[in-house]
Amino acid sequence: MAWLVWTVLGLVVGVCLAVGWRYDRDARRRGATPHTGAAMGADARGRKLETLRRSSQQVMGGATPRSQDAHAQTWRRPTR
């Protein structure tokens, strides 16, 4: 009975590895580059800081045209 559990577990892990390899291969064909966890965290922190900077500019600068542009840009999707 234990061999059946380990066989099923091994098959599930094997299928997950195969699917992940396939998606990674397709993404790299489209030009994606691999990122480490540290790089993804740094990108996320940068986006959060940029959003904070833009929203605080709205509060600190008053309703000037430049601050209104910054406020509008805050909620737009970041460009990549």
C-alpha positions as a LaTeX table, in Angstrom:
\begin{tabular}{lrrr}
\hline
Residue & $x$ (\AA) & $y$ (\AA) & $z$ (\AA) \\
\hline
Met1 & 0.00 & 0.00 & 0.00 \\
Ala2 & 2.85 & 2.39 & 0.77 \\
Trp3 & 4.32 & 1.86 & $-2.70$ \\
Leu4 & 1.03 & 3.02 & $-4.22$ \\
Val5 & 1.09 & 6.27 & $-2.22$ \\
Trp6 & 4.72 & 6.97 & $-3.17$ \\
Thr7 & 4.03 & 6.14 & $-6.82$ \\
Val8 & 1.08 & 8.52 & $-6.98$ \\
Leu9 & 3.07 & 11.21 & $-5.19$ \\
Gly10 & 5.97 & 10.73 & $-7.60$ \\
Leu11 & 3.65 & 10.99 & $-10.59$ \\
Val12 & 2.06 & 14.19 & $-9.28$ \\
Val13 & 5.48 & 15.77 & $-8.74$ \\
Gly14 & 6.63 & 14.61 & $-12.18$ \\
Val15 & 3.57 & 16.10 & $-13.87$ \\
Cys16 & 4.05 & 19.40 & $-12.02$ \\
Leu17 & 7.69 & 19.53 & $-13.09$ \\
Ala18 & 6.78 & 18.78 & $-16.71$ \\
Val19 & 4.08 & 21.46 & $-16.81$ \\
Gly20 & 6.39 & 24.02 & $-15.20$ \\
Trp21 & 9.17 & 23.20 & $-17.64$ \\
Arg22 & 6.78 & 23.57 & $-20.57$ \\
Tyr23 & 5.46 & 26.98 & $-19.46$ \\
Asp24 & 8.96 & 28.24 & $-18.69$ \\
Arg25 & 10.18 & 27.14 & $-22.12$ \\
Asp26 & 7.27 & 28.90 & $-23.85$ \\
Ala27 & 7.84 & 32.07 & $-21.83$ \\
Arg28 & 11.53 & 32.15 & $-22.73$ \\
Arg29 & 10.68 & 31.78 & $-26.39$ \\
Arg30 & 8.59 & 34.92 & $-26.04$ \\
Gly31 & 11.56 & 36.73 & $-24.53$ \\
Ala32 & 10.99 & 36.38 & $-20.82$ \\
Thr33 & 14.05 & 36.42 & $-18.60$ \\
Pro34 & 14.29 & 34.56 & $-15.32$ \\
His35 & 14.07 & 36.63 & $-12.14$ \\
Thr36 & 15.27 & 35.75 & $-8.69$ \\
Gly37 & 13.09 & 36.30 & $-5.66$ \\
Ala38 & 15.27 & 39.25 & $-4.68$ \\
Ala39 & 14.80 & 40.90 & $-8.09$ \\
Met40 & 11.03 & 40.47 & $-7.95$ \\
Gly41 & 10.97 & 41.88 & $-4.40$ \\
Ala42 & 13.05 & 44.88 & $-5.46$ \\
Asp43 & 10.68 & 45.55 & $-8.38$ \\
Ala44 & 7.66 & 45.32 & $-6.07$ \\
Arg45 & 9.25 & 47.70 & $-3.54$ \\
Gly46 & 10.07 & 50.13 & $-6.34$ \\
Arg47 & 6.48 & 50.13 & $-7.58$ \\
Lys48 & 5.15 & 50.64 & $-4.05$ \\
Leu49 & 7.54 & 53.52 & $-3.40$ \\
Glu50 & 6.64 & 55.15 & $-6.71$ \\
Thr51 & 2.93 & 54.93 & $-5.86$ \\
Leu52 & 3.59 & 56.38 & $-2.41$ \\
Arg53 & 5.65 & 59.21 & $-3.89$ \\
Arg54 & 2.94 & 60.09 & $-6.39$ \\
Ser55 & 0.13 & 60.02 & $-3.85$ \\
Ser56 & 2.09 & 62.06 & $-1.31$ \\
Gln57 & 2.90 & 64.62 & $-4.00$ \\
Gln58 & $-0.83$ & 65.15 & $-4.39$ \\
Val59 & $-1.22$ & 65.87 & $-0.67$ \\
Met60 & 1.90 & 68.02 & $-0.25$ \\
Gly61 & 1.75 & 70.00 & $-3.49$ \\
Gly62 & $-1.87$ & 71.02 & $-3.53$ \\
Ala63 & $-3.99$ & 71.02 & $-6.65$ \\
Thr64 & $-1.47$ & 72.12 & $-9.25$ \\
Pro65 & $-1.65$ & 70.72 & $-12.78$ \\
Arg66 & 1.57 & 68.80 & $-12.22$ \\
Ser67 & 0.31 & 67.16 & $-9.03$ \\
Gln68 & $-2.98$ & 66.30 & $-10.72$ \\
Asp69 & $-1.02$ & 64.52 & $-13.44$ \\
Ala70 & 0.95 & 62.64 & $-10.80$ \\
His71 & $-2.26$ & 61.66 & $-9.04$ \\
Ala72 & $-3.76$ & 60.37 & $-12.29$ \\
Gln73 & $-0.59$ & 58.39 & $-13.03$ \\
Thr74 & $-0.68$ & 56.78 & $-9.59$ \\
Trp75 & $-3.58$ & 54.50 & $-10.44$ \\
Arg76 & $-2.54$ & 53.64 & $-13.98$ \\
Arg77 & $-0.90$ & 50.34 & $-14.69$ \\
Pro78 & 2.89 & 50.58 & $-14.53$ \\
Thr79 & 4.70 & 50.38 & $-17.85$ \\
Arg80 & 7.30 & 47.69 & $-18.38$ \\
\hline
\end{tabular}
